[in-house]
Amino acid sequence: MIGAGVVGLAVAFRLSKSGLRVVVVEKEEGPGMGVTSGQAGVIHVVQLPFGSLKSRLAREGNRMYDGLCRELGVKLDRMPALLVVRGWVKVPALAAAFLYLKLGLRGEFRTRLMRGRGLRALEPLLADGVKAGLVVEGYGTVDVAGLVSRLKAASEENGARFVFGCRVTAASRTPAGVVLHTTRGDVRARSVVNAAGLYSDDVSLSLGRDLGRLDPGLGVMAVYSGLDLSCVVAPLPLGVGKRTKGGAIIPATDGTVIVGPTLRMAASKDDVAHNQDDVDILEGKFAPLLRAAGNLVRVYAGTRPLSPTRDFIIDFDRGARTVNLVGIESPGLTAAPAIAETVERMIREALR
Ligand SMILES: Cc1cc2nc3c(=O)[nH]c(=O)nc-3n(C[C@H](O)[C@H](O)[C@H](O)COP(=O)(O)OP(=O)(O)OC[C@H]3O[C@@H](n4cnc5c(N)ncnc54)[C@H](O)[C@@H]3O)c2cc1C
């Protein structure tokens, strides 16, 4: 395994649990320090377009989360998402949005149309200006730090080894498999999974596959205390065809509320710089949805690996016995258990 982000960890856990000998090499000094460290912790339901791989894997991953978190002892809060409109002008468009979601979700996740009063019964913090919306069941928020640490510990209990501070610089193929050349010496493997997040495009090139280049997409989030929110709240319309779902107001598992993320191009893959303009954009978009403001306690940012195909790329090179996970942008946290299941199938086939 190359990379100990949430995706690499989910794969390592799954493979080690199934009895395979797993070594995880990670360039940072600990797990979950890449894209995984700068995210919002939402277990999503709606990812557009519905026909995409990321949309399907997110729905599958979502359904696997209760079992995974129970098994690992990680906090997962389930809640509905309220996709709302302010003012009466957009209300007629809601019926079309409702049908679109209902068809796309195929009854797997319950969706209802509701007026403002019904929505406020579910979420008393909603502002009076919210006139109607859609309720989508099955969302959740997860303790990401807890998930990362438990996935690592459980993988180790299954016999997996982690080597930190170990960057893969090149790779070569041998009849027996692949040799990874790293800053801490060579690692020989019968099979390799590239889960290198923002750098998975470079790593896949080293493994002999050109799967396109990743763009770094910066997302800023603001964290508030003093808001007793119990549902995910997002304004409609959702970003159909855009590179973001548009962000939301999110009750985190630690009792704070996360607002965001935004999306703009980052200066580089390491760029997580943010400023007051980002907070102003977030407050301008989301504050009118709530009747209370809360206290801003923290602002943070993460950088997404925006995929050249606008979808997850799961590339199985049967001959080389490698799997490249490239462009695992949002909702990669949600999809992680389903990605792990897919990878396990591929690795089993490669090793047959
Ligand atoms: C702002 C933002 C908000 C998000 N919110 C959500 C959300 O609410 N819900 C959701 O489902 N998803 C969300 N996501 C998406 C989610 O965070 C990612 O899809 C997921 O974290 C990707 O995990 P990963 O393991 O693929 O990547 P990473 O976490 O980046 O892990 C890859 C690892 O590989 C290591 N690595 C890289 N190159 C090398 C190398 N050459 N050698 C060794 N190691 C290497 C890195 O150091 C890193 O630790 C969000 C993303 C962002 C940026």
The ligand as an SDF file (V2000), in Angstrom:
LIG
                    3D

 53 58  0  0  0  0  0  0  0  0999 V2000
  -12.0390   20.5040    1.7520 C   0  0  0  0  0  0  0  0  0  0  0  0
  -12.3960   19.0460    1.6580 C   0  0  0  0  0  0  0  0  0  0  0  0
  -13.5680   18.5710    2.2470 C   0  0  0  0  0  0  0  0  0  0  0  0
  -13.9260   17.2370    2.1070 C   0  0  0  0  0  0  0  0  0  0  0  0
  -15.0490   16.7740    2.7250 N   0  0  0  0  0  0  0  0  0  0  0  0
  -15.4290   15.4970    2.5520 C   0  0  0  0  0  0  0  0  0  0  0  0
  -16.5950   15.0110    3.1970 C   0  0  0  0  0  0  0  0  0  0  0  0
  -17.2270   15.7130    3.9950 O   0  0  0  0  0  0  0  0  0  0  0  0
  -16.9870   13.7360    2.9400 N   0  0  0  0  0  0  0  0  0  0  0  0
  -16.3130   12.9270    2.0760 C   0  0  0  0  0  0  0  0  0  0  0  0
  -16.7630   11.8150    1.8310 O   0  0  0  0  0  0  0  0  0  0  0  0
  -15.1560   13.3430    1.5000 N   0  0  0  0  0  0  0  0  0  0  0  0
  -14.7080   14.6070    1.7210 C   0  0  0  0  0  0  0  0  0  0  0  0
  -13.5470   15.0380    1.1440 N   0  0  0  0  0  0  0  0  0  0  0  0
  -12.7820   14.1120    0.3130 C   0  0  0  0  0  0  0  0  0  0  0  0
  -11.8900   13.2240    1.1780 C   0  0  0  0  0  0  0  0  0  0  0  0
  -11.2390   13.9870    2.1560 O   0  0  0  0  0  0  0  0  0  0  0  0
  -10.8490   12.5390    0.2990 C   0  0  0  0  0  0  0  0  0  0  0  0
  -11.4830   11.9040   -0.7840 O   0  0  0  0  0  0  0  0  0  0  0  0
  -10.0550   11.4860    1.0850 C   0  0  0  0  0  0  0  0  0  0  0  0
   -9.5490   12.0220    2.2820 O   0  0  0  0  0  0  0  0  0  0  0  0
   -8.9240   10.9970    0.2190 C   0  0  0  0  0  0  0  0  0  0  0  0
   -8.1650   10.0970    1.0020 O   0  0  0  0  0  0  0  0  0  0  0  0
   -6.8850    9.4130    0.3930 P   0  0  0  0  0  0  0  0  0  0  0  0
   -6.4700    8.3810    1.3440 O   0  0  0  0  0  0  0  0  0  0  0  0
   -7.1600    9.0280   -1.0380 O   0  0  0  0  0  0  0  0  0  0  0  0
   -5.8260   10.6180    0.2720 O   0  0  0  0  0  0  0  0  0  0  0  0
   -4.8220   11.1970    1.3820 P   0  0  0  0  0  0  0  0  0  0  0  0
   -5.4990   11.4090    2.6710 O   0  0  0  0  0  0  0  0  0  0  0  0
   -4.1360   12.3610    0.7610 O   0  0  0  0  0  0  0  0  0  0  0  0
   -3.7890   10.0150    1.5880 O   0  0  0  0  0  0  0  0  0  0  0  0
   -2.7550    9.7820    0.6570 C   0  0  0  0  0  0  0  0  0  0  0  0
   -1.4720    9.5760    1.4300 C   0  0  0  0  0  0  0  0  0  0  0  0
   -0.4420    9.2100    0.5310 O   0  0  0  0  0  0  0  0  0  0  0  0
    0.7600    9.7810    0.9890 C   0  0  0  0  0  0  0  0  0  0  0  0
    1.6890    9.8540   -0.1430 N   0  0  0  0  0  0  0  0  0  0  0  0
    1.5930   10.6630   -1.2350 C   0  0  0  0  0  0  0  0  0  0  0  0
    2.6130   10.4320   -2.0600 N   0  0  0  0  0  0  0  0  0  0  0  0
    3.3780    9.4660   -1.4970 C   0  0  0  0  0  0  0  0  0  0  0  0
    4.5610    8.8150   -1.9010 C   0  0  0  0  0  0  0  0  0  0  0  0
    5.1950    9.1010   -3.0520 N   0  0  0  0  0  0  0  0  0  0  0  0
    5.0950    7.8670   -1.0680 N   0  0  0  0  0  0  0  0  0  0  0  0
    4.4730    7.5500    0.1170 C   0  0  0  0  0  0  0  0  0  0  0  0
    3.3380    8.1570    0.5370 N   0  0  0  0  0  0  0  0  0  0  0  0
    2.7810    9.0920   -0.2730 C   0  0  0  0  0  0  0  0  0  0  0  0
    0.3330   11.1440    1.5020 C   0  0  0  0  0  0  0  0  0  0  0  0
    1.2690   11.6940    2.4210 O   0  0  0  0  0  0  0  0  0  0  0  0
   -1.0150   10.8460    2.1290 C   0  0  0  0  0  0  0  0  0  0  0  0
   -0.9430   10.6240    3.5150 O   0  0  0  0  0  0  0  0  0  0  0  0
  -13.1210   16.3630    1.3350 C   0  0  0  0  0  0  0  0  0  0  0  0
  -11.9110   16.8230    0.7890 C   0  0  0  0  0  0  0  0  0  0  0  0
  -11.5410   18.1400    0.9790 C   0  0  0  0  0  0  0  0  0  0  0  0
  -10.2350   18.6230    0.4510 C   0  0  0  0  0  0  0  0  0  0  0  0
  1  2  1  0
  2  3  1  0
  2 52  2  0
  3  4  2  0
  4  5  1  0
  4 50  1  0
  5  6  2  0
  6  7  1  0
  6 13  1  0
  7  8  2  0
  7  9  1  0
  9 10  1  0
 10 11  2  0
 10 12  1  0
 12 13  2  0
 13 14  1  0
 14 15  1  0
 14 50  1  0
 15 16  1  0
 16 17  1  0
 16 18  1  0
 18 19  1  0
 18 20  1  0
 20 21  1  0
 20 22  1  0
 22 23  1  0
 23 24  1  0
 24 25  2  0
 24 26  1  0
 24 27  1  0
 27 28  1  0
 28 29  2  0
 28 30  1  0
 28 31  1  0
 31 32  1  0
 32 33  1  0
 33 34  1  0
 33 48  1  0
 34 35  1  0
 35 36  1  0
 35 46  1  0
 36 37  1  0
 36 45  1  0
 37 38  2  0
 38 39  1  0
 39 40  1  0
 39 45  2  0
 40 41  1  0
 40 42  2  0
 42 43  1  0
 43 44  2  0
 44 45  1  0
 46 47  1  0
 46 48  1  0
 48 49  1  0
 50 51  2  0
 51 52  1  0
 52 53  1  0
M  END
$$$$
